[in-house]
Every structure is written in structure tokens, then in C-alpha cells.
Amino acid sequence: MSIRGARRAAAALFVAALLVAGGAAAFYLTAPARAASDAVTVDASTLVQVTAEAGFSFTPNTFQQVAVNTTVEVMFTDTDVVDHTFYIIGKQGWVIPSDYSSAQIDQLAYGKTPAPLLGINASAVGNPGDVVFGNLTVPAVGWYEFICTEPGHFTNGMYGFIAFGMNLPANLTVTTADTNPGAAVFIIVGVIVALVVIALVLGFVVGRRRGSTYEMPPQRLGYPEPESPPPEETPAGPPELKG
């Protein structure tokens, strides 16, 4: 194989590896979001405990059979290193469209028509584990959506549903982005390692061929120059006869 051919082969292998890595990353980054777990039944409890997790999610993200016609206390814990909020939107039986902008989310959370049932904030920057409490009075049976109002958090899957005095409808589901790198990381790392190995092997092969092309003569390396073999003697022919 010539040097030019080796370079072409290396370039082809590099492009193929990049295509494999890009395809694997695209597949895992655009994979369907994971579904939420079953709704947590609190059996008419007046205490609801919810946690903001890293990766834009509430845990739990669905509640049902919360007490009605009484004051319910919400314990909101932020375990993330960024700020999160917990707002129960004041429209009964309504799902917020997934394409709502940050401005529309702000209108729902901070507007007065309708006013949210509850709004509490947790400032956890540099202090994960902040806990805040809020109270709300539930007027009647119904279900509502709750969200994080920080910019971009709702669209990344930070929302959930809470039902007072009833079970959540079966068709209500919560999907959140799967932030676990999983197999994608291993595939990409494996491709990178393969590229490094291929580059080393091709570099070794090309280097040896270049070395043989520009190999120094033995006398330049300190070895005596080999002696030339003596010329072969031509055998004498028959003597000429004089007439």
C-alpha cells in the first residue's frame, strides 16, 4: 500500500467512525422519554411531600386522593443545585399545552385569572436540600397540574398532577427527559478508542514504509561498506591457427 493509499484508508475509516458515533448519539438523545411511575395515593392526607430532582423532574410527580375541604400542607424539598418552584395551576381538569412559552407559563403562575392554588419557591443554589412549606385550601373534588416556573423547566418535563378527593384520570401521564447517558456514552467512547487504535496502527505502517524509502546506507550508520565481488573472468577461447 502506498502512502497516499494509507492516507485515503485512514480518512475513510475516520469518517465511518464519526458517522457511527453521530448516529448512536442521535438515537439515544432523541429516544422516547420515559413514563412516570404510578400515582402516589395519600389516602385523604393533609400533608403532601414533593421533591425537585436534578434533571428537571418532581418526585413523585402524580398524587391522588388528597384530602378535600380542608387545609393541605405541602413540603417542597429542592435537592438540585439550581432554583426550582412548585406551582399548582388554578384551572381544574386542564392540561397545559406542551408548547407553552415561558411568558405563557409566567402568566399562568403569576397572573390572577385564574390564580394558582399554591406557589412556593426554593432557592437551592449552593445549598441543596432546601425545604419550604406552603398551605392551600382545597375547595372541592378535582385534579390540577403543577409545574416548575423557572425558564425552560416545564418544557424539559418538570410538571405533574395532583387530585383531591379522587383518583387521577387514567390517561394522564408525565414524561420527563431521560438524562441517564447509558449505552450512548459507552458507544461513543468505544468509537473514540477505536479511532485512536486505527490511527496508531496506520501511523506505524506508514512510518515503516517511509523509513524503508529513506533508509540510510550501512556506512552512514557506522558499519563497514560491504566489499564488491570480484569481476568474473571470461574463459579463453581456442588458439587461433595461423595459415
SULLINSUL-V220703 format. One line per field, one symbol per residue. ss: DSSP state (A for helix, B for strand, O for the rest). phi: phi as a letter, one per 40 degrees, with the letter a starting at -180 (. if undefined). A space follows every 10 residues. Layout:
BEGIN
ss = ???
phi = ???
END
This chain:
BEGIN
ss = OOAAAAAAAA AAAAAAAAAA AAAAAAAAAO OOOBBOOOOB BOOOOOBBBB BBBOOOBBBO OBBBBBOOOO BBBBBBBBOO OOOBBBBBOO OOOOOOOOOO OAAAAAAAAA OOOOOOOBBB BBOOOOOOOB BBBBBBBOOO OBBBBBBOOO OOOOOOOOBB BBBBOOOOOO OOOOBBOOOO OAAAAAAAAA AAAAAAAAAA AAAAAAAAAA AAAOOOOAAA AOOOOOOOOO OOOOOOOOOO OOO
phi = .ccccccccc cccccccccc cccccccccb cdcccccccc cbffcbbbbb bcbcggabbc babagcdbfa cbcbbbbbcc cbcabbbccc bcgbbcdccc cccccccccb cbbccccaab bbcbcgachc bbbababcca cibacbaccc dgcccchcaa bbbbgaccdc ccbbbbcccc cfcdcccccc cccccccccc cccccccccc cccbcccdcc cgcccccccc cccccccccc ccc
END
